[in-house]
Structure formats: C-alpha cells, structure tokens
Amino acid sequence: MDLLKLFDQQMAVTSFAMVRTKLSGMDDAVVAPIHFVETEVVPTLKELADECNLLGIDSCSDLIYFTCMQCENKAFSLTVGRLAEKLAAIDYVFKSQCNKQTFFRLSREESSMFSSAEPFGPKVAKAFPSTESVYEISEATKAYVLSRYTASVFHLMRVLEKGLKALADKLAVPFSIPFEYQNWQNIIEQIESRIKDLEKQKAGQQKTEELKSYSEIAKQFRYFKDAWRNHVAHSRETYGPEQAMSIRRHVSEFMQDIVKLGLSE
C-alpha cells in the first residue's frame, strides 16, 4: 500500500464519523431524510468503500455496497435508527479489519523525503539518471524514513559505487574483468595507479589540477570503504538514526561534489 494514501483514508473515515454524528442527532423512529441520504450518506459510504478496496478489506466494502444499494432503493425506506445500526456495523467491521493491518505514519518532513524525486538534488539526478542509480538513491532515502537505518547505509554505499564507476570511466581505467565483479580495494588501487600514470605524462596546468582533484576523490572513496562500506557489506555494524543521517549527508555532499568536477554516468 502507498503510505502517502493514508491521508485520503483518514479523510474518508472522518467524513464517515461526521455522518454518524449527524444521524445521532435525529429521531430514530422517523425515516432518514432522502436529501441527507442521497447527498451525504451514500457519497461518504462510496468514498469509504474505495478506501476499503485499497486496503484489501473486501468484507467491509461488500457490506458498504449492500448498504448503499438499500439506501438508493426508494422502495426500501430506512429509519434513522435502522440506518444508524447499519453504519455502526460498517464501523465495527472496518475497525476490526484495520486492527489486523499495520500502518505507518510519516511526519511532514518524512513525507517530503519519502516522495522526493531528487533526494540528492537535481544536478546529481541529471548526472546519474540510470535506473539503477535512481533506484539506489530512492531506496536509501525511503529506508531511512522507515527507520531501516542499516539498509539505508547499504544503499548509500551502492550509490557511491556509481560514483566510483564514473571516476574509473572518466580516467579510462583498464580492467581485466568487468567493473561489476571487482572489489573496491582493487578498483581504487587501479584508479590511483592510472592517475599516477597520467601525472607522468606531459600536461598543462588545468590537466594537472584535474588529476589532483581526481586523486582527492580516490582518497575519499578509500575513506568511505574503510569507514562504512566494508562494515555494512560484511555485517560488521548496525546503524542508528544519527549515524545513518551523518553518512547520508556525507554521501549526498560527495556526490554533488563529484558532479561539479564533471563526473557522470
């Protein structure tokens, strides 16, 4: 279920509660006012039925549809008391079924993070547009919002791997086996070796500055590897909210920095 749909469901439940409140102020013995039934009861019930369908509560939606059919049948006049009983039955079934499911509530800030299309900013999104990169960045964010902090760090390390590949591609690092089957240690060592080879070649000031920047990036990757990547990849560490947020900030800022240097997929 889409967590962001919970607001709509809450609105439907609130409207349903308001209809029941209005009924409670009427005389149980009289026939329920047709205008009230047509303009408030039936629309509210159908709205609630739609939300029940989204939640997979078929037993409740079936009961609601049956009640709507009775309300819309002009030959079947319901008293206020009888209608109130039917709505009470719907309320009971709805709540009992909801109690068998688990719901998550997100704060405004969490909802914004969860639904963000560009968690690391538009420049990173533009530079790393592949399905894999978008997925990893998104999952790192959603895992954090849902309090799966170690999982968030795991995905963040996979985001960094996209940056590592971008650097290797930029420097045209030759690999004897595909990048995907290399470990970070070998990749970083080959990147550093490639930078040293390029530094030996005659180059202008701009090229020298670029290689210096790439060398610093390689050092950062080594830091990430030793500080977090190896630990989360080999189940040596679990992470709490503060640690995960700190790592998230580091990774986000780092990805933004390498994009400024022209690295991309």
C-alpha positions in Angstrom: 0.0 0.0 0.0 1.2 3.5 -0.8 2.0 5.1 2.5 1.1 8.5 1.2 -2.5 7.4 0.6 -3.2 7.2 4.3 -4.2 10.9 4.4 -7.0 10.1 1.9 -8.2 7.2 4.0 -8.2 9.4 7.1 -10.4 11.9 5.3 -12.8 9.2 4.4 -13.0 7.9 7.9 -13.5 11.5 9.2 -16.4 12.1 6.8 -18.0 8.8 7.8 -17.7 9.7 11.5 -19.4 13.1 10.8 -22.3 11.4 9.0 -22.8 9.1 12.1 -22.7 12.1 14.4 -25.4 13.9 12.3 -27.6 10.8 12.5 -27.2 10.6 16.2 -29.0 14.0 16.5 -32.1 12.8 14.6 -35.2 10.9 15.8 -34.6 7.2 15.5 -38.2 6.4 14.6 -38.5 8.7 11.5 -37.5 7.8 8.0 -34.0 9.0 7.2 -34.2 12.3 5.2 -33.9 11.5 1.5 -31.8 14.5 0.7 -29.4 13.7 3.6 -29.1 10.1 2.4 -28.5 11.0 -1.2 -26.1 13.9 -0.7 -24.1 12.8 2.4 -24.6 9.2 3.4 -24.3 7.4 0.0 -21.3 9.5 -1.3 -19.5 9.1 2.0 -20.1 5.4 2.1 -18.8 5.0 -1.5 -15.7 7.0 -0.7 -15.1 4.7 2.3 -15.7 1.7 0.1 -13.0 2.9 -2.3 -10.5 3.2 0.6 -11.5 -0.3 1.8 -10.7 -1.7 -1.6 -7.3 -0.1 -1.5 -6.7 -1.6 1.9 -7.9 -5.0 0.7 -10.8 -5.1 3.2 -13.3 -6.7 0.9 -15.7 -7.8 3.6 -16.2 -4.2 4.6 -16.5 -2.8 1.1 -19.1 -5.5 0.3 -21.1 -4.5 3.4 -20.9 -0.9 2.4 -22.1 -1.6 -1.2 -25.0 -3.6 0.1 -25.9 -0.7 2.4 -25.7 1.8 -0.4 -28.0 -0.3 -2.5 -30.6 -0.3 0.2 -30.2 3.5 0.7 -30.7 4.1 -3.1 -33.7 1.8 -3.3 -36.7 4.2 -3.0 -39.0 1.3 -2.0 -36.7 0.4 0.9 -37.2 3.2 3.4 -34.7 3.1 6.2 -35.5 4.8 9.5 -32.8 6.8 11.2 -32.3 4.2 13.8 -32.0 1.3 11.3 -29.6 3.3 9.2 -27.5 4.1 12.3 -27.4 0.4 13.1 -26.1 -0.4 9.6 -23.4 2.3 9.8 -22.4 1.0 13.3 -21.9 -2.4 11.7 -19.8 -0.9 9.0 -17.7 0.9 11.6 -17.2 -2.3 13.6 -16.1 -4.3 10.5 -13.8 -1.5 9.3 -12.0 -1.1 12.6 -11.7 -4.8 13.3 -10.2 -5.4 9.9 -7.8 -2.4 10.2 -6.6 -3.7 13.5 -5.3 -6.7 11.6 -3.0 -4.5 9.4 0.0 -2.4 10.3 0.0 1.3 9.3 2.9 3.8 9.2 2.5 7.5 9.9 5.0 9.9 8.4 5.6 13.4 9.6 5.5 16.3 7.1 9.3 16.3 6.8 9.4 12.5 6.4 6.7 12.5 3.8 8.7 15.1 1.8 11.8 12.9 1.9 9.9 9.8 1.1 8.2 11.2 -2.0 11.2 13.3 -3.2 12.0 12.6 -6.9 15.5 14.0 -6.5 16.7 13.3 -2.9 20.3 14.4 -3.7 19.3 17.4 -5.8 18.6 18.0 -9.5 22.3 18.1 -10.5 23.0 14.6 -9.1 19.8 13.3 -10.7 20.8 14.7 -14.1 24.3 13.3 -13.9 23.3 9.9 -12.7 20.0 9.2 -14.4 20.2 5.4 -14.8 17.5 3.2 -13.5 20.0 1.6 -11.0 21.2 5.0 -9.7 17.7 6.4 -9.3 16.7 3.2 -7.5 19.6 3.1 -5.1 19.2 6.8 -4.1 15.5 6.4 -3.7 15.8 3.2 -1.6 18.5 4.8 0.6 16.1 7.7 1.3 13.0 5.5 1.9 14.8 3.1 4.1 16.0 5.9 6.3 12.5 7.4 6.6 11.1 4.0 7.5 13.8 3.6 10.2 15.7 0.9 8.4 19.0 2.7 9.0 21.4 -0.1 8.2 19.6 -0.8 5.0 19.8 2.9 4.2 23.6 2.8 4.7 23.8 -0.3 2.5 22.0 1.5 -0.4 24.2 4.6 0.2 27.3 2.5 -0.4 25.8 1.3 -3.7 25.2 4.9 -4.6 28.9 5.6 -4.0 29.7 2.7 -6.2 28.0 4.5 -9.1 30.3 7.5 -8.4 33.3 5.2 -8.3 32.5 3.7 -11.7 32.0 7.2 -13.1 35.6 8.1 -11.9 37.0 4.9 -13.4 35.2 5.6 -16.7 36.4 9.2 -16.7 40.0 8.1 -16.4 39.6 5.2 -18.8 40.9 2.8 -16.2 41.5 -0.6 -17.9 40.0 -3.6 -16.0 40.9 -7.2 -16.8 37.5 -8.2 -15.6 34.2 -6.2 -15.6 33.8 -3.4 -13.1 30.8 -5.1 -11.5 32.9 -8.0 -10.4 35.7 -6.0 -8.9 36.1 -5.2 -5.2 36.5 -1.6 -4.1 40.1 -2.2 -3.0 41.2 -3.3 -6.5 39.2 -0.6 -8.2 40.6 2.2 -6.0 44.2 0.9 -6.4 43.8 0.8 -10.2 42.3 4.3 -10.2 45.3 5.6 -8.2 47.7 3.8 -10.5 46.0 5.3 -13.5 46.3 8.8 -12.0 50.0 8.3 -11.4 50.5 7.2 -15.0 48.6 10.2 -16.3 50.6 12.5 -14.0 53.9 11.3 -15.6 52.6 12.4 -19.0 53.2 16.0 -20.1 50.1 18.0 -19.2 49.0 21.6 -18.8 48.1 23.4 -15.6 44.4 22.6 -16.0 45.0 18.9 -16.6 47.3 18.8 -13.5 44.6 20.4 -11.3 42.0 17.9 -12.6 44.2 14.9 -11.8 44.8 16.4 -8.3 41.1 16.6 -7.8 40.6 13.1 -9.0 43.3 11.9 -6.7 41.5 13.5 -3.8 38.2 11.8 -4.9 40.0 8.4 -4.9 41.2 9.1 -1.3 37.6 9.9 -0.3 36.5 6.6 -1.8 39.1 4.8 0.3 37.8 6.5 3.4 34.2 5.5 2.6 35.4 1.9 2.0 37.2 1.6 5.3 34.8 3.6 7.4 31.5 2.3 6.2 31.3 0.2 3.1 33.3 -2.8 4.4 31.4 -2.8 7.7 27.9 -2.8 6.2 28.8 -5.1 3.4 30.1 -7.8 5.8 27.6 -7.4 8.6 30.1 -5.9 11.0 28.0 -3.0 12.0 24.4 -1.9 12.5 23.5 1.8 12.3 21.2 4.1 14.2 19.4 7.3 13.0 22.2 9.7 13.8 24.9 7.6 12.2 22.7 6.9 9.1 21.9 10.6 8.7 25.5 11.6 9.0 26.5 9.1 6.4 23.6 10.2 4.2 24.8 13.8 4.4 28.4 12.8 3.6 27.3 10.7 0.6 25.0 13.4 -0.7 27.6 16.1 -0.5 30.2 13.9 -2.0 28.0 13.0 -5.0 27.3 16.7 -5.5 31.0 17.5 -5.4 32.0 14.9 -8.0 29.2 16.1 -10.3 30.8 19.6 -10.1 34.0 18.1 -11.3 32.2 16.8 -14.4 31.7 13.1 -13.4 28.6 11.4 -14.6 27.2 8.2 -15.9 
